[in-house]
Amino acid sequence: MTVNVKELVYEKFLELLNKKNIDKITVKDLAEACGISRQTFYYHFQDILDVVEYALLKLEEAIKKRTAAAKDLKEMLEILLDDTLEHQQIFEQLLHSKWQEETRNIVKDIVMSGMRSMMREKNWFPDMRESDMELANCFYTYAIAGVLIEYRDTEVYDSKKMAEDLYRLITGQVLGKEVHV
């Protein structure tokens, strides 16, 4: 049976995150956990940063795939919030590590691609110019990404309620006026 070493390293990396601080995980730790030599590790990855980037890309792909299947904005927000909560351990560690900026950028990229897809496919703003749509997408992206990053560690994190609140805010229901999206 052929073993996908990259996937094995990724899985063991996630397991090690539950035991060690991300900044303390070494190539030796990963090689031992995988039962491979350091040489085999270096054949597949350049260093720990390469593993971190691979892990972030895997998470990004999975979340983008799920959000792309959302039928509407509310469902997309629920997926984003649920997935953030599901992967809270890795996000927490990454947001408190030397890879903080890369992690924030990945979160923004995930939200931006989901919002862009929703805005175009659902034709939210049929009369809006393309440049204005990009501005709106940027605004919503930073707002939602900020909420995902800042509120992820609150003790009362209820993804369904937060998705509903964000939806009400985006659609104008908070102001007593509804924008149909």
KEBA-435270 format. One record per residue: residue in three letters; residue number from 1; x negated, y negated, z negated of N, C-alpha, C, O in turn. Coordinates in steps of 0.2 Angstrom, whole numbers, plus 5000, padded with zeros to 4 digits. Each point is the difference from the previous one (the first is absolute). Layout:
BEGIN
(r ALA,NUM,(X,Y,Z),(X,Y,Z),(X,Y,Z),(X,Y,Z))
...
This chain:
BEGIN
(r MET,1,(4996,5006,5000),(5004,4994,5000),(4996,4994,5000),(4995,4999,4996))
(r THR,2,(5006,4996,5009),(4996,4994,5000),(5002,4995,4995),(5006,4999,5000))
(r VAL,3,(4990,4998,4997),(5001,4995,4995),(4999,4993,5003),(4994,4999,5003))
(r ASN,4,(5011,4996,4997),(4999,4994,5002),(4996,4996,4994),(5003,4998,4995))
(r VAL,5,(4991,5001,5006),(4996,4997,4995),(5002,4993,4998),(5000,4998,4994))
(r LYS,6,(5001,4998,5011),(5003,4993,4999),(5006,5000,4995),(5000,4996,4995))
(r GLU,7,(5004,5008,5007),(5007,5001,4996),(4998,5002,4993),(5003,4998,4995))
(r LEU,8,(4993,5007,5004),(4998,5003,4994),(4997,4995,4995),(5001,4999,4995))
(r VAL,9,(4994,4997,5008),(4997,4994,4997),(5005,4995,4998),(5000,4998,4994))
(r TYR,10,(5005,5001,5010),(5005,4995,4998),(5004,5002,4995),(5001,4996,4995))
(r GLU,11,(5001,5010,5005),(5004,5003,4994),(4997,5000,4994),(5002,4998,4995))
(r LYS,12,(4991,5004,5005),(4996,5001,4994),(4999,4992,4997),(4999,4999,4994))
(r PHE,13,(5000,4997,5011),(4999,4993,4998),(5006,4997,4996),(5000,4997,4995))
(r LEU,14,(5006,5005,5007),(5006,4998,4997),(5001,5003,4993),(5002,4997,4995))
(r GLU,15,(4996,5010,5005),(5000,5003,4993),(4995,4997,4995),(5001,4999,4994))
(r LEU,16,(4993,4999,5009),(4995,4997,4995),(5002,4993,4998),(4998,4998,4994))
(r LEU,17,(5006,4999,5010),(5003,4993,4998),(5004,5001,4993),(5000,4995,4996))
(r ASN,18,(5003,5011,5003),(5004,5001,4994),(4995,5001,4994),(5002,5000,4994))
(r LYS,19,(4992,5001,5007),(4995,5002,4995),(4995,4995,4999),(4997,4999,4994))
(r LYS,20,(5001,4997,5011),(4994,4995,5000),(5002,4994,5003),(5005,4999,5004))
(r ASN,21,(4992,4996,4993),(5000,4993,5003),(4998,5001,5008),(4995,5003,5001))
(r ILE,22,(5008,4993,5003),(4998,5001,5007),(4993,4998,5001),(4996,5002,5005))
(r ASP,23,(5001,4993,4992),(4994,4997,5000),(4994,5005,4998),(4994,4999,5001))
(r LYS,24,(5009,5006,4995),(4995,5005,4997),(5000,5007,5004),(4996,5004,4998))
(r ILE,25,(5008,4996,5007),(5000,5006,5004),(4994,5000,5005),(4999,4995,5003))
(r THR,26,(4998,5011,4997),(4993,5000,5004),(5001,5005,5005),(5005,5005,5000))
(r VAL,27,(4990,4995,5005),(5000,5005,5005),(4999,5007,4997),(5003,5005,5002))
(r LYS,28,(4993,4996,4993),(4999,5006,4997),(5006,5002,4997),(5002,5006,5000))
(r ASP,29,(5002,4990,4996),(5007,5002,4998),(5004,5003,5005),(5003,5006,4999))
(r LEU,30,(4998,4991,5006),(5004,5002,5006),(4998,5007,5003),(5004,5004,5001))
(r ALA,31,(4989,4996,5000),(4997,5006,5003),(5002,5006,4995),(5002,5006,5003))
(r GLU,32,(4996,4993,4991),(5002,5006,4995),(5007,5002,5000),(5002,5006,5000))
(r ALA,33,(5002,4989,5000),(5008,5001,4999),(5002,5004,5006),(5005,5004,5000))
(r CYS,34,(4992,4994,5006),(5002,5004,5006),(4996,5006,5002),(5002,5004,5004))
(r GLY,35,(4993,4998,4992),(4996,5006,5001),(4996,4999,5006),(4999,5005,5004))
(r ILE,36,(4999,4989,4998),(4996,4999,5006),(4993,4997,4998),(4999,4998,4994))
(r SER,37,(4996,5002,5011),(4994,4997,4998),(5001,4993,5002),(5004,4997,5003))
(r ARG,38,(4991,4999,4994),(4999,4993,5001),(4999,4999,5008),(5003,4995,5003))
(r GLN,39,(4994,5009,5000),(4998,4999,5007),(5007,5001,5004),(5001,4996,5005))
(r THR,40,(5003,5009,4993),(5007,5000,5003),(5004,4994,4999),(5003,4998,5005))
(r PHE,41,(4997,5000,4989),(5003,4993,4999),(4998,4995,5005),(5004,4997,5003))
(r TYR,42,(4990,5002,4997),(4997,4995,5004),(5001,5001,5008),(5000,4995,5004))
(r TYR,43,(5001,5011,4998),(5002,5002,5007),(5007,4996,5001),(5001,4998,5006))
(r HIS,44,(5003,5002,4989),(5007,4998,5001),(5001,4993,4998),(5005,4996,5003))
(r PHE,45,(4992,5001,4992),(5000,4994,4998),(4994,4996,4999),(4995,5004,4998))
(r GLN,46,(5004,4990,5003),(4994,4996,4999),(4998,4999,4992),(4995,5001,4998))
(r ASP,47,(5011,4998,4998),(4999,4999,4993),(5007,4999,4997),(5005,5002,5003))
(r ILE,48,(4995,4997,4991),(5006,4999,4996),(5005,4995,5003),(5006,5001,5000))
(r LEU,49,(4991,4994,5002),(5004,4994,5003),(5004,5003,5006),(5006,4999,5002))
(r ASP,50,(4991,5006,5002),(5003,5003,5006),(5006,5004,4998),(5005,5000,5003))
(r VAL,51,(4994,5004,4991),(5005,5004,4997),(5006,4995,4998),(5006,5002,5001))
(r VAL,52,(4993,4993,4996),(5005,4995,4998),(5004,4997,5006),(5006,5000,5000))
(r GLU,53,(4990,4998,5005),(5003,4998,5006),(5005,5005,5003),(5005,4999,5002))
(r TYR,54,(4992,5007,4998),(5004,5006,5003),(5006,5001,4996),(5006,5001,5003))
(r ALA,55,(4994,4999,4990),(5006,5000,4996),(5005,4995,5001),(5006,5001,5000))
(r LEU,56,(4991,4993,5001),(5005,4994,5001),(5003,5001,5007),(5006,4999,5000))
(r LEU,57,(4991,5003,5005),(5003,5001,5006),(5005,5006,5000),(5005,4999,5003))
(r LYS,58,(4994,5006,4993),(5004,5005,5000),(5007,4998,4996),(5005,5002,5003))
(r LEU,59,(4994,4994,4992),(5006,4997,4997),(5004,4996,5004),(5006,5000,5001))
(r GLU,60,(4990,4995,5003),(5003,4996,5004),(5004,5003,5006),(5006,4998,5001))
(r GLU,61,(4991,5007,5002),(5003,5004,5005),(5007,5003,4997),(5005,5000,5004))
(r ALA,62,(4995,5003,4991),(5005,5003,4997),(5006,4995,4998),(5006,5002,5002))
(r ILE,63,(4992,4993,4995),(5005,4995,4999),(5003,4996,5006),(5006,4999,5000))
(r LYS,64,(4990,5000,5005),(5002,4997,5006),(5005,5005,5004),(5005,4998,5002))
(r LYS,65,(4994,5008,4997),(5004,5005,5004),(5007,5000,4996),(5005,5000,5004))
(r ARG,66,(4995,5000,4990),(5006,5000,4996),(5004,4993,5001),(5006,5000,5001))
(r THR,67,(4990,4995,4999),(5004,4993,5001),(5003,5000,5007),(5005,4996,5001))
(r ALA,68,(4991,5006,5004),(5002,5000,5007),(5007,5003,5001),(5004,4999,5004))
(r ALA,69,(4997,5006,4992),(5007,5004,5000),(5005,4997,4996),(5006,5002,5001))
(r ALA,70,(4993,4993,4996),(5005,4996,4996),(5006,4997,5005),(4998,4998,5005))
(r LYS,71,(5008,5003,4993),(5005,4998,5004),(5002,4992,4999),(5003,4997,5004))
(r ASP,72,(4994,5000,4990),(5002,4993,4999),(4994,4998,4995),(4996,5003,4998))
(r LEU,73,(5005,4990,5001),(4995,4997,4996),(5000,5003,4993),(4995,5001,4997))
(r LYS,74,(5011,5000,5000),(5001,5002,4993),(4996,5007,4999),(4997,5001,4996))
(r GLU,75,(5004,5003,5009),(4997,5007,5000),(4993,4999,5000),(4996,5004,4997))
(r MET,76,(5001,4992,5008),(4993,4999,5001),(4997,4997,4993),(4995,5003,4998))
(r LEU,77,(5008,4993,4999),(4998,4997,4993),(5000,5006,4995),(4995,5000,4996))
(r GLU,78,(5010,5004,5004),(5000,5005,4995),(4994,5005,5001),(4997,5003,4996))
(r ILE,79,(5002,4999,5011),(4995,5004,5002),(4993,4997,4997),(4996,5004,4997))
(r LEU,80,(5003,4990,5005),(4994,4997,4998),(4999,5000,4992),(4994,5002,4998))
(r LEU,81,(5011,4996,4999),(4999,5000,4992),(5000,5007,4997),(4996,5001,4996))
(r ASP,82,(5007,5004,5007),(5000,5007,4998),(4993,5003,5001),(4997,5003,4996))
(r ASP,83,(5000,4995,5010),(4994,5003,5002),(4994,4997,4996),(4995,5003,4998))
(r THR,84,(5006,4990,5000),(4995,4997,4996),(5000,5003,4993),(4995,5001,4997))
(r LEU,85,(5011,5000,5001),(5001,5003,4993),(4997,5007,5000),(4996,5003,4995))
(r GLU,86,(5005,5001,5010),(4998,5007,5001),(4992,5000,5000),(4997,5005,4997))
(r HIS,87,(5000,4990,5006),(4993,5000,5001),(4997,4995,4995),(4994,4997,5001))
(r GLN,88,(5009,5002,4994),(4998,4995,4995),(4993,5001,4997),(4996,4995,5000))
(r GLN,89,(5002,5011,4999),(4994,5001,4997),(4994,4998,5005),(4995,4996,4997))
(r ILE,90,(5006,5005,5009),(4994,4998,5005),(5000,4993,5001),(4995,4997,5000))
(r PHE,91,(5011,5000,5000),(5001,4993,5001),(4997,4996,4994),(4996,4995,5001))
(r GLU,92,(5006,5007,4993),(4997,4997,4994),(4993,5000,5000),(4996,4995,4999))
(r GLN,93,(5001,5011,5002),(4993,5001,5000),(4996,4995,5005),(4995,4997,4999))
(r LEU,94,(5008,5004,5007),(4997,4996,5006),(5001,4992,4999),(4995,4996,5001))
(r LEU,95,(5010,5002,4996),(5001,4993,4999),(4996,4997,4994),(5000,4994,4999))
(r HIS,96,(4997,5011,4997),(4996,4998,4994),(4993,5002,5002),(4996,5001,4995))
(r SER,97,(5002,5000,5011),(4993,5002,5002),(4997,4995,5005),(5003,4995,5001))
(r LYS,98,(4991,5007,5001),(4997,4996,5005),(5003,5000,5007),(4998,4996,5004))
(r TRP,99,(5008,5008,4997),(5003,5001,5006),(5007,4996,5000),(5005,5002,5003))
(r GLN,100,(4995,4994,4992),(5007,4996,4999),(5002,4996,5006),(5006,5001,5002))
(r GLU,101,(4990,4996,5002),(5002,4996,5005),(5002,5005,5006),(5005,4998,5003))
(r GLU,102,(4991,5007,4998),(5002,5005,5006),(5007,5003,4998),(5004,5000,5005))
(r THR,103,(4998,5001,4989),(5006,5003,4998),(5006,4995,5001),(5005,5002,5002))
(r ARG,104,(4993,4992,4996),(5005,4994,5001),(5002,5000,5007),(5006,4999,5002))
(r ASN,105,(4989,5001,5003),(5001,4999,5007),(5004,5006,5003),(5004,4999,5004))
(r ILE,106,(4994,5007,4993),(5004,5006,5002),(5008,4999,4999),(5004,5001,5004))
(r VAL,107,(4997,4997,4989),(5007,4999,4998),(5003,4995,5005),(5006,5001,5002))
(r LYS,108,(4991,4993,4999),(5002,4995,5005),(5002,5003,5007),(5005,4998,5003))
(r ASP,109,(4990,5006,4999),(5001,5003,5007),(5006,5004,5000),(5004,5000,5005))
(r ILE,110,(4997,5004,4990),(5006,5005,5000),(5006,4996,5000),(5005,5001,5004))
(r VAL,111,(4996,4994,4992),(5006,4996,5000),(5001,4996,5006),(5005,5000,5003))
(r MET,112,(4989,4997,5000),(5001,4996,5006),(5002,5005,5006),(5005,4998,5004))
(r SER,113,(4993,5008,4996),(5002,5004,5006),(5007,5002,4999),(5004,5000,5005))
(r GLY,114,(4998,5001,4989),(5007,5002,4999),(5005,4994,5001),(5005,5001,5003))
(r MET,115,(4993,4993,4995),(5004,4995,5001),(5000,4998,5008),(5006,4998,5002))
(r ARG,116,(4989,5002,5001),(5000,4999,5007),(5004,5005,5004),(5004,4998,5004))
(r SER,117,(4996,5008,4994),(5004,5005,5003),(5007,4999,4999),(5005,5000,5004))
(r MET,118,(4997,4998,4990),(5007,4999,4998),(5003,4993,5003),(5005,5000,5003))
(r MET,119,(4991,4995,4998),(5002,4994,5003),(5001,5001,5007),(5005,4997,5003))
(r ARG,120,(4991,5007,5001),(5001,5001,5007),(5005,5005,5002),(5004,4999,5004))
(r GLU,121,(4995,5007,4992),(5005,5005,5002),(5007,4999,4998),(5005,5001,5004))
(r LYS,122,(4996,4995,4990),(5007,4999,4998),(5002,4993,5003),(5006,4998,4998))
(r ASN,123,(4990,4998,5005),(5002,4994,5003),(5003,4995,4995),(5005,4997,5001))
(r TRP,124,(4991,5003,4993),(5003,4996,4995),(5001,4992,5002),(5005,4997,4998))
(r PHE,125,(4991,5001,5006),(5000,4992,5001),(5000,5000,5008),(4995,4998,5003))
(r PRO,126,(5011,5003,5000),(5000,5000,5007),(4998,4994,5004),(4998,5000,5005))
(r ASP,127,(5003,4994,4991),(4999,4994,5004),(4993,4997,4997),(4999,4994,5002))
(r MET,128,(4997,5009,4995),(4994,4998,4997),(4994,5001,5005),(5000,5005,5003))
(r ARG,129,(4997,4989,4998),(4994,5001,5004),(4995,5005,4997),(5000,5001,4994))
(r GLU,130,(4996,5002,5010),(4995,5005,4998),(4995,4997,4995),(4998,5003,4995))
(r SER,131,(5000,4991,5006),(4995,4997,4995),(5003,4999,4993),(4997,5001,4995))
(r ASP,132,(5010,4997,5005),(5003,4999,4994),(5001,5007,4997),(5000,5001,4994))
(r MET,133,(5001,5004,5010),(5001,5007,4997),(4994,5002,4997),(5000,5003,4995))
(r GLU,134,(4994,4996,5008),(4994,5002,4997),(4999,4996,4993),(4997,5003,4995))
(r LEU,135,(5005,4991,5005),(4999,4996,4994),(5005,5003,4994),(4997,5000,4995))
(r ALA,136,(5009,5001,5007),(5004,5003,4996),(4998,5007,4997),(5000,5002,4994))
(r ASN,137,(4997,5002,5011),(4997,5006,4998),(4994,4999,4995),(5000,5004,4995))
(r CYS,138,(4996,4992,5006),(4994,4998,4996),(5003,4998,4993),(4997,5003,4995))
(r PHE,139,(5008,4993,5005),(5003,4998,4993),(5003,5006,4996),(4998,5000,4995))
(r TYR,140,(5006,5004,5009),(5003,5005,4996),(4994,5005,4998),(5001,5003,4995))
(r THR,141,(4995,4998,5009),(4994,5005,4999),(4997,4998,4993),(4999,5004,4996))
(r TYR,142,(4998,4990,5004),(4997,4998,4994),(5004,5000,4994),(4998,5001,4994))
(r ALA,143,(5009,4997,5007),(5004,5000,4994),(5001,5008,4997),(4999,5001,4994))
(r ILE,144,(5003,5003,5011),(5001,5007,4998),(4993,5003,4998),(5000,5004,4994))
(r ALA,145,(4995,4995,5009),(4993,5003,4998),(4999,4998,4993),(4997,5004,4996))
(r GLY,146,(5004,4989,5003),(4998,4997,4993),(5004,5004,4995),(4998,5001,4994))
(r VAL,147,(5009,5000,5007),(5004,5003,4995),(4997,5008,4999),(5000,5002,4994))
(r LEU,148,(4999,5001,5012),(4997,5007,4999),(4994,5000,4996),(4999,5005,4995))
(r ILE,149,(4997,4990,5006),(4993,5000,4996),(5001,4998,4993),(4997,5003,4995))
(r GLU,150,(5007,4992,5004),(5000,4997,4993),(5005,5003,4995),(4999,5000,4994))
(r TYR,151,(5006,5003,5009),(5006,5003,4996),(4999,5008,4999),(5004,5003,4997))
(r ARG,152,(4991,5000,5006),(4999,5007,5000),(4999,5003,4993),(5001,5006,4999))
(r ASP,153,(4996,4990,4997),(4998,5003,4993),(5005,4997,4994),(4998,5001,4995))
(r THR,154,(5007,4996,5007),(5005,4998,4995),(5003,5006,4997),(5002,5005,5004))
(r GLU,155,(5000,4995,4990),(5003,5006,4996),(5007,5001,5003),(5002,5006,4999))
(r VAL,156,(5001,4989,5003),(5007,5001,5002),(5001,5000,5008),(5005,4998,5003))
(r TYR,157,(4990,5005,5000),(5000,5001,5008),(5005,5005,5002),(5000,5006,4999))
(r ASP,158,(5005,4991,5004),(5006,5004,5002),(5000,4998,5008),(5003,4995,5002))
(r SER,159,(4995,5010,5002),(4999,4998,5007),(5006,4999,5003),(5001,4996,5005))
(r LYS,160,(5005,5007,4994),(5006,4999,5003),(5003,4993,4998),(5002,4997,5005))
(r LYS,161,(4997,5001,4989),(5002,4994,4998),(4996,4994,5003),(5003,4995,5003))
(r MET,162,(4991,5006,4997),(4995,4995,5003),(5001,5000,5008),(5000,4994,5003))
(r ALA,163,(5002,5012,5000),(5001,4999,5007),(5007,4996,5001),(5000,4996,5005))
(r GLU,164,(5005,5006,4991),(5006,4996,5001),(4999,4992,4999),(5002,4996,5003))
(r ASP,165,(4994,5003,4992),(4998,4993,4998),(4997,4996,5006),(5001,4995,5002))
(r LEU,166,(4994,5009,5001),(4996,4997,5005),(5005,4999,5006),(4999,4995,5004))
(r TYR,167,(5005,5010,4998),(5004,5000,5005),(5005,4994,4999),(5001,4996,5005))
(r ARG,168,(5002,5003,4989),(5004,4994,4999),(4996,4993,5001),(5003,4996,5003))
(r LEU,169,(4991,5004,4995),(4996,4994,5001),(4999,4999,5007),(5001,4994,5003))
(r ILE,170,(4997,5011,5001),(4998,4999,5007),(5006,4998,5004),(5000,4996,5005))
(r THR,171,(5006,5007,4994),(5006,4999,5003),(5004,4994,4998),(5005,4998,5003))
(r GLY,172,(4992,4998,4992),(5003,4994,4998),(5006,5001,4995),(5003,4995,4998))
(r GLN,173,(4999,5011,5000),(5005,5001,4995),(4999,4997,4994),(5004,4999,4996))
(r VAL,174,(4989,5001,5002),(4999,4996,4993),(5002,4993,5000),(5002,4998,4995))
(r LEU,175,(4998,4999,5011),(5002,4993,5001),(5007,4999,5001),(5003,4995,5000))
(r GLY,176,(5001,5011,5000),(5007,4999,5002),(5002,5000,5007),(5006,4999,5002))
(r LYS,177,(4989,5002,5002),(5001,5000,5008),(4996,5006,5002),(4995,5002,4998))
(r GLU,178,(5009,5001,5007),(4997,5006,5002),(4997,4999,5008),(5004,4998,5004))
(r VAL,179,(4990,5004,4997),(4997,5001,5006),(5001,5007,5003),(4997,5004,4996))
(r HIS,180,(5006,4997,5009),(5001,5007,5002),(4993,5003,5003),(4998,4998,5006))
(r VAL,181,(5000,5007,4991),(4994,5003,5003),(5001,5008,5000),(4995,5004,5002))
